[in-house]
Amino acid sequence: MRHFGHIPSAVRTGLFHREPVEFTPDSPARTLAVALGATLYSPATRPRLADAVRKQAGRGVVSMVLCLEDSISDAEVEAGEANLVRHFADLAADPAARTRPSGEPAAGTVTDADTATDLPLLFIRVREPRQITDLVDRLGASARLLSGFVLPKFTETRGRAFLEALADAERTSGRRLFAMPVLESPELLHLETRAETLAGIASITDKYRDRVLALRLGVTDFCSAYGLRRSPDMTAYDIKIVANVIADVVNVLGRSDGTGFTVTGPVWEYFRPGERMFKPQLRRSPFLEGRAEDLRTALIEHDLDGLLREIELDRANGLLGKTCIHPTHVVPVHALSVVSHEEWSDAQDILRPDRDGGGVLRSAYTNKMNEVKPHRAWAERTLLRAEVFGVAKEDVGFVDLLTAGLAG
């Protein structure tokens, strides 16, 4: 699979200075953590779940969470588990589904994915640790399509049991399985327990570092603890209680010194009915003069202007990727994840071998200072994102990428 792999190669060639690379479920964890992008959640009880997974894969989704937790009622859990087992078997029976060999992870390679029908990275969000081993046993051979589990309301105490169950499931299945803990507990939100909770989470995730792919933020639960809900014209960063928690999570768990993890952006709750709501607008103005204003109007009309601002603020605050609950959110997240030619040029200059000793240089775009040592960590992160999401051509902007992604 690859980002923007659902659009024709001729279109990609016109958009990218460097195209996104292909990756597989067995690519290195460092690559997959960045490649998650817009992770689309779906209730595990959907009657045509396998068809929904295939459909979203064809629209550019590369990671999905099939949820047995808050998205379904307590009474639906047993049926949801059975539904997952049944539809994983359906997906595994498809000859086009990627098989996952056991053994050491294979590095991603660059190939033409135009005709690929690879499934997204698939994760199951469970409620209790016992579900991890039980589901892996029940999935049987179809567990080869499973990339891991999402662990809710994660703290050191609660998380330990989840991670031990994951390790057991990995040993019995013989397959690499990742954890994505969700940071959403009241202990993390409340000021008097936050530091201790963060220290505990840091300790347990460090112990199981090889199995923790990314940390996810449960901002809806944070707001719930105070009876809050942000409106469509507000981002998570406008809610100060939430913004403070995000800052502290990144401070402790998102460091670039080798101790941190990828921390993903919070969910955007708003959408309008219809997965292809931009299609009429795009048919009127694909790649035409004035398309930026047309598309901007469409975004505002459909309550996504706030989403775009929040995605930008996510990255500015050290977050990468985003939890999504509607397919229309996926392409904007991916379009804003592409590295601009200017960013790539700066990162390349900073990481030149002859600059190991440090120093300051003027950017190739002659509009900023690049200070080699302080900007090195940023440059390394930028080039990893460039590998996975690609580098746009100099004259290609967000609107071009969004239009192509939606039209694909």
Salt bridges, closest charged atoms under 4 A:
GLU19 OE1 - ARG2 NH2 3.90
GLU19 OE1 - ARG12 NE 2.92
ASP26 OD1 - ARG100 NH2 3.43
ASP51 OD2 - ARG48 NH2 2.85
ASP51 OD1 - ARG54 NH1 3.08
GLU69 OE1 - ARG125 NH2 2.48
GLU69 OE2 - LYS153 NZ 2.78
ASP70 OD2 - LYS153 NZ 3.43
ASP74 OD1 - ARG127 NH1 2.65
GLU81 OE1 - ARG138 NH1 3.26
ASP90 OD1 - ARG54 NH2 2.80
ASP94 OD2 - ARG54 NE 3.31
ASP112 OD1 - ARG12 NH2 3.78
ASP114 OD1 - ARG12 NH1 3.06
ASP118 OD2 - ARG98 NH2 2.34
ASP134 OD2 - ARG138 NH1 3.27
GLU156 OE2 - ARG160 NH2 3.44
ASP168 OD1 - ARG171 NH2 2.29
GLU170 OE1 - ARG211 NE 2.63
GLU184 OE2 - ARG125 NH2 3.33
GLU184 OE2 - LYS153 NZ 3.94
ASP206 OD1 - ARG209 NH2 3.16
ASP221 OD2 - LYS153 NZ 3.62
ASP248 OD2 - ARG194 NH1 2.84
GLU269 OE1 - ARG229 NE 2.90
GLU275 OE1 - LYS55 NZ 3.67
GLU275 OE1 - ARG59 NH1 2.40
ASP303 OD2 - ARG272 NE 3.28
ASP305 OD1 - ARG296 NH2 3.01
ASP305 OD2 - ARG309 NE 3.87
GLU310 OE2 - ARG230 NH2 3.10
GLU310 OE2 - LYS322 NZ 2.86
GLU312 OE1 - ARG315 NH2 3.75
ASP314 OD2 - LYS322 NZ 2.63
GLU342 OE2 - LYS368 NZ 2.42
GLU343 OE2 - ARG385 NH2 3.36
ASP346 OD2 - LYS368 NZ 2.91
ASP354 OD2 - ARG352 NH2 2.64
ASP356 OD1 - ARG376 NH2 3.59
ASP400 OD1 - ARG291 NH2 2.46
